Amino acid sequence: MLALTDVKKRHMKKFKRYKNHLSLVGNNVFSYTTHVATIEGDTLRILGYWSKTTTKHVNYVASELGLKKV
């Protein structure tokens, strides 16, 4: 049986920019270790109000993946 960390590594995407602090696990966007947005179809659902850096991360993901932010 695979450990949870192995499963996450298989389904985790890193981006060219912010690769140390921004990741996509399944449909969930993480900034550092915080779940900040979720991909739902062609939209990126933002899960709150965030710091300037996290907002940059969310905007970058939306731009890179061609998603509308809601």
C-alpha positions as CSV (number, residue, x, y, z in Angstrom):
1,M,0.0,0.0,0.0
2,L,1.3,3.5,-0.9
3,A,1.9,6.1,1.7
4,L,-0.1,9.3,1.5
5,T,3.0,11.3,0.6
6,D,3.7,8.9,-2.3
7,V,0.2,9.5,-3.6
8,K,0.5,13.2,-3.3
9,K,3.8,13.2,-5.2
10,R,2.3,11.3,-8.1
11,H,-0.6,13.8,-8.4
12,M,1.3,17.0,-7.6
13,K,2.1,19.6,-10.2
14,K,4.7,22.2,-9.6
15,F,4.8,25.4,-11.7
16,K,7.9,27.0,-13.3
17,R,7.6,30.1,-11.2
18,Y,7.1,29.8,-7.4
19,K,8.0,26.1,-7.6
20,N,9.1,26.0,-4.0
21,H,5.8,27.5,-2.6
22,L,3.1,26.8,-5.1
23,S,1.6,23.4,-6.0
24,L,-1.5,21.8,-7.5
25,V,-2.6,18.6,-5.9
26,G,-5.5,17.1,-7.9
27,N,-7.8,20.1,-8.3
28,N,-6.5,21.9,-5.2
29,V,-4.1,24.8,-5.3
30,F,-1.7,25.2,-2.4
31,S,0.3,28.3,-1.5
32,Y,3.0,27.1,0.9
33,T,0.9,24.6,2.9
34,T,-2.5,26.4,2.7
35,H,-5.3,25.3,0.3
36,V,-6.2,28.6,-1.3
37,A,-8.2,27.7,-4.4
38,T,-9.9,24.8,-6.2
39,I,-10.3,24.2,-9.9
40,E,-13.9,23.6,-10.9
41,G,-14.2,23.0,-14.6
42,D,-12.9,26.1,-16.4
43,T,-12.9,28.3,-13.2
44,L,-10.6,28.8,-10.3
45,R,-12.6,29.1,-7.1
46,I,-10.6,31.3,-4.6
47,L,-11.2,30.3,-1.0
48,G,-10.9,33.6,0.7
49,Y,-8.9,36.8,0.9
50,W,-5.1,36.3,0.9
51,S,-1.8,38.1,1.3
52,K,-0.1,39.9,-1.6
53,T,2.2,36.9,-2.2
54,T,-0.6,34.3,-2.2
55,T,-2.7,36.5,-4.4
56,K,0.2,36.5,-6.9
57,H,0.3,32.7,-6.7
58,V,-3.5,32.4,-7.4
59,N,-3.3,34.9,-10.3
60,Y,-0.4,33.0,-11.8
61,V,-2.2,29.6,-11.6
62,A,-5.3,31.1,-13.3
63,S,-3.1,32.6,-16.0
64,E,-1.0,29.5,-16.6
65,L,-4.1,27.2,-16.8
66,G,-6.4,29.6,-18.6
67,L,-9.0,29.7,-15.8
68,K,-11.5,32.3,-14.8
69,K,-11.3,33.4,-11.2
70,V,-14.4,33.4,-9.0
